[in-house]
Amino acid sequence: MRSGNHQLHEDLRRVLLSPEDALELEVRGATAAAVLVPLYLHRGRLHAVFTRRHDDLRRHPGEISFPGGRYDEGEPDLRATALREAHEEIGLPTDAVEIVGALQPTPTIVTGYAVYPFVGMIEAGRTWTPSAGEVAEVLELPLDELLAGYGRRRLVRRDVPIRTDTYVLGDNLIWGATARILADLLDRIGPLLKGKESRTRVSPSRSGR
C-alpha cells in the first residue's frame, strides 16, 4: 500500500511486538482467534477503526470491538485470520493493510478465546462495507480522545456488577478484551500521539468478557 508516513510506520514497529514474537506467546483460552487493529493518520492524529455489533446478536450484542474472529483450519497463521476477518466484517482489502506489529494476546473471560491482536496501518478516507449479519456500524475514533476517556467504571453485565477498565468517547463505551487490547496499544504508542506527553501505564483489568 502507499505510505504517507514512513517514519510513523518505523516508529510503530519499534514500540510494538513483532508479529512473529507475538505468535510465540501463549495465553489462556481454548479457541485461537485474532483481531486487526487498523490505524490511520488524519490531520496529524492517529485514529483506530472499530466495529459495533448488532444489538440482536447472541454474543456480545451492541458491543464495540476490533474486527476479528476465530482461526480457520488451513490459514497460514493468525495474521491471516485477522486480515480475513477485517475483509469480511468491514470490507477492508488485505492488500490495503500494512502490518506493522502486534500486541500482547489476551483471553476473553466468558467465551474462552485466546485473542491475538495485530496492528495494521491503512490509508485515511476509506469507504466501509459492514457485514450485514454482524456489524451495525464502523467507528473511526481518535486515539488521543480515547486515552482521555479512560476510567475504571462500574458496569452490570448478565446482572452481575463489575468494576473494570473502560474507555468512553461520546456514546461509545469500550470495555472487556477490547479495552485490554486498547490499553496495551496506548501504553506502547502514547509518546507518539501528537501533542500528548508519555502517560504512565494503565494496567488492564482482568474483568471483562
PLY file of the C-alpha trace (Angstrom):
ply
format ascii 1.0
element vertex 209
property float x
property float y
property float z
element edge 208
property int vertex1
property int vertex2
end_header
0.00 0.00 0.00
1.12 3.62 -0.37
2.58 5.01 2.81
2.05 8.65 3.63
4.32 8.48 6.68
7.22 6.05 6.51
8.72 7.38 9.75
5.50 6.73 11.66
5.45 3.14 10.43
9.01 2.65 11.60
8.23 4.23 14.98
5.30 1.86 15.42
7.43 -1.16 14.56
9.90 -0.05 17.21
7.37 0.09 20.07
5.10 -2.83 19.10
5.77 -6.54 19.38
6.82 -8.21 16.17
4.10 -10.47 14.76
6.50 -13.41 14.95
7.21 -12.84 18.64
3.51 -12.38 19.42
2.63 -15.67 17.75
5.04 -17.45 20.10
3.26 -16.18 23.21
0.84 -18.47 24.99
-2.37 -17.24 26.57
-5.24 -18.94 28.37
-8.10 -19.84 26.03
-9.42 -22.92 24.29
-10.02 -21.26 20.91
-7.40 -19.28 18.99
-8.65 -16.02 17.49
-7.21 -12.82 16.06
-8.22 -9.21 15.62
-6.90 -6.48 13.38
-6.26 -3.09 14.96
-6.49 -0.78 11.92
-4.79 2.61 12.39
-4.57 5.62 10.13
-3.22 9.15 10.35
-5.57 12.03 9.63
-4.62 15.68 10.13
-1.75 14.64 12.36
-3.85 12.43 14.65
-3.85 8.66 14.87
-7.27 7.01 14.60
-8.34 3.41 15.19
-11.15 1.55 13.43
-13.68 -0.42 15.48
-16.96 -2.21 14.85
-20.19 -2.00 16.79
-22.05 -5.31 16.81
-25.77 -5.60 16.13
-27.98 -5.42 19.22
-29.74 -8.69 18.39
-26.66 -10.92 18.26
-26.42 -13.76 20.75
-22.82 -12.99 21.75
-21.69 -9.52 22.80
-24.74 -7.65 21.42
-24.14 -3.96 20.78
-20.54 -4.09 21.95
-17.58 -2.32 20.35
-14.62 -4.40 19.22
-11.86 -4.61 16.67
-12.67 -6.65 13.54
-11.69 -10.26 14.13
-12.71 -13.81 14.83
-11.60 -17.38 15.31
-8.77 -19.08 13.44
-9.85 -21.23 10.49
-8.06 -24.52 9.92
-5.73 -24.19 6.95
-4.91 -20.50 7.38
-1.17 -19.75 7.35
-1.27 -18.12 10.78
-3.31 -15.79 12.96
-2.20 -12.76 10.95
-4.11 -14.21 8.03
-7.11 -14.70 10.33
-7.09 -11.03 11.35
-6.85 -9.84 7.76
-9.58 -12.19 6.55
-11.95 -11.16 9.31
-11.36 -7.46 8.63
-12.20 -8.05 4.99
-15.35 -9.99 5.87
-16.57 -7.64 8.61
-15.82 -4.18 7.21
-14.74 -4.75 3.60
-11.08 -3.86 4.20
-8.98 -5.48 1.44
-5.96 -7.43 2.63
-3.65 -5.55 0.27
-4.78 -2.22 1.80
-3.20 -3.13 5.16
0.45 -2.92 6.19
1.00 -4.99 9.31
3.44 -3.01 11.47
3.38 -5.09 14.62
1.35 -6.88 17.25
0.12 -6.52 20.81
0.05 -8.78 23.84
-2.51 -11.57 23.30
-5.39 -11.57 25.76
-8.01 -14.11 26.88
-11.74 -13.49 26.81
-13.13 -14.37 30.21
-16.58 -15.69 29.31
-16.18 -17.11 25.80
-12.78 -18.78 26.23
-10.91 -17.25 23.28
-7.18 -16.56 23.14
-7.14 -13.34 21.11
-4.03 -12.25 19.20
-4.13 -8.58 18.07
-2.21 -7.38 15.00
-1.73 -3.69 14.22
-2.12 -2.59 10.62
-1.70 0.82 9.01
-4.26 1.84 6.38
-4.97 4.97 4.38
-7.47 7.50 5.71
-10.80 8.08 3.99
-11.80 4.51 3.22
-15.37 3.52 2.43
-16.55 0.64 4.60
-18.79 -2.30 3.73
-20.07 -3.63 7.06
-21.12 -7.29 7.28
-24.91 -7.16 7.25
-25.32 -10.01 9.72
-22.82 -8.86 12.32
-21.69 -5.23 12.12
-24.15 -2.43 12.86
-21.62 0.38 12.48
-17.96 1.06 11.71
-16.38 3.55 14.12
-13.28 5.66 13.49
-12.08 7.09 16.80
-9.04 9.31 17.55
-6.64 7.64 19.95
-5.83 10.78 21.94
-9.52 11.24 22.79
-9.86 7.58 23.74
-6.88 7.96 26.05
-8.55 10.97 27.67
-11.75 8.94 28.10
-10.17 6.20 30.22
-11.65 5.37 33.60
-12.47 2.48 35.91
-16.25 2.27 35.90
-18.97 0.13 37.39
-20.83 -1.91 34.77
-23.56 -4.50 35.13
-23.25 -7.50 32.81
-25.56 -10.51 33.00
-26.99 -8.98 36.18
-23.54 -9.04 37.79
-21.92 -5.72 38.79
-18.24 -5.39 37.88
-15.71 -2.60 38.16
-13.45 -2.59 35.15
-11.23 -0.53 32.85
-13.22 1.34 30.23
-12.79 3.96 27.52
-15.67 6.32 26.81
-15.93 8.70 23.87
-19.33 10.26 23.38
-21.87 7.42 23.30
-19.15 4.84 22.70
-18.17 2.54 25.59
-15.21 0.18 25.17
-14.57 -2.45 27.84
-13.51 -6.09 28.30
-10.98 -7.67 25.97
-11.13 -4.72 23.57
-10.27 -2.33 26.41
-7.32 -4.52 27.41
-6.03 -4.52 23.82
-6.54 -0.76 23.59
-4.71 -0.23 26.92
-1.68 -2.12 25.61
-1.73 -0.13 22.36
-1.97 3.23 24.14
0.74 2.26 26.60
3.11 1.45 23.77
2.37 4.32 21.41
1.45 7.05 23.94
4.61 9.07 23.23
3.76 9.03 19.50
0.37 10.67 19.93
0.71 14.22 18.68
0.54 16.79 21.40
0.44 14.19 24.16
3.10 13.52 26.74
4.01 9.96 27.62
1.48 8.53 30.09
2.07 6.00 32.81
0.80 2.53 32.10
-2.90 1.83 32.52
-2.99 -1.67 33.96
-5.62 -3.75 32.11
-8.29 -5.28 34.31
-8.89 -8.98 34.43
-12.61 -8.33 34.48
-14.45 -8.48 31.17
-15.73 -10.78 28.55
0 1
1 2
2 3
3 4
4 5
5 6
6 7
7 8
8 9
9 10
10 11
11 12
12 13
13 14
14 15
15 16
16 17
17 18
18 19
19 20
20 21
21 22
22 23
23 24
24 25
25 26
26 27
27 28
28 29
29 30
30 31
31 32
32 33
33 34
34 35
35 36
36 37
37 38
38 39
39 40
40 41
41 42
42 43
43 44
44 45
45 46
46 47
47 48
48 49
49 50
50 51
51 52
52 53
53 54
54 55
55 56
56 57
57 58
58 59
59 60
60 61
61 62
62 63
63 64
64 65
65 66
66 67
67 68
68 69
69 70
70 71
71 72
72 73
73 74
74 75
75 76
76 77
77 78
78 79
79 80
80 81
81 82
82 83
83 84
84 85
85 86
86 87
87 88
88 89
89 90
90 91
91 92
92 93
93 94
94 95
95 96
96 97
97 98
98 99
99 100
100 101
101 102
102 103
103 104
104 105
105 106
106 107
107 108
108 109
109 110
110 111
111 112
112 113
113 114
114 115
115 116
116 117
117 118
118 119
119 120
120 121
121 122
122 123
123 124
124 125
125 126
126 127
127 128
128 129
129 130
130 131
131 132
132 133
133 134
134 135
135 136
136 137
137 138
138 139
139 140
140 141
141 142
142 143
143 144
144 145
145 146
146 147
147 148
148 149
149 150
150 151
151 152
152 153
153 154
154 155
155 156
156 157
157 158
158 159
159 160
160 161
161 162
162 163
163 164
164 165
165 166
166 167
167 168
168 169
169 170
170 171
171 172
172 173
173 174
174 175
175 176
176 177
177 178
178 179
179 180
180 181
181 182
182 183
183 184
184 185
185 186
186 187
187 188
188 189
189 190
190 191
191 192
192 193
193 194
194 195
195 196
196 197
197 198
198 199
199 200
200 201
201 202
202 203
203 204
204 205
205 206
206 207
207 208
